[in-house]
C-alpha cells in the first residue's frame, strides 16, 4: 500500500469469496495504474465461503461514509450483488462498469463513487483499465450533470 501523503487519495476495496482473486490482482496493480491513489484492503481473501457480498458492500460503504476513503471498489462474481447492497447506503452511487468508457462516464456524468466488478465476467486486464478510468475521472461541474446528481440525492432524502 502506498504511503499516505497529502496528495494520496484513498480507495476502499473489498470482495466476497467469488471476487477475492481478482481483488488481489487489482490491488497489486493500483500503485502502477493510479499512483495518486492508496488502496485500503477491507477484506475478502477467498478463504471463507461465508464472505458474502453484503458484508463487502457494507465495509466499503461505511469506510467511505466515515471519510476513510473517497471512492470504493467492490468485486463479487457478477458485480450485481455488491452493487445492490452498496446502493442501500445513502450517498453511495455504485455501478457496474466492465470497461473503461463506462467507468469514466459513470464518474463524469453520474458522480459514481463505487465501481463494482464481476470476477466471473471480466478479465484482470480489462478490469484494471476500468479501475484506472474510474480513478482518473472526476464528476463534471456541468450544470446538467450536477442537477441530475441533486435529483438522485433528493430521492434518497425523500426515502429516509
DAJO-V648482 format. One record per helix or strand. SS is the DSSP state (@ for helix, = for strand). FROM is the first residue (numbers start at 1). TO is the last residue. If there is no record, write none. Layout:
BEGIN
ss=<SS	SS>
from=<FROM	FROM>
to=<TO	TO>
END
This chain:
BEGIN
ss=<=	@	=	@	=	@	=	@	=	@	@>
from=<9	17	37	53	71	80	94	100	114	124	143>
to=<15	33	41	66	76	86	96	110	118	136	159>
END
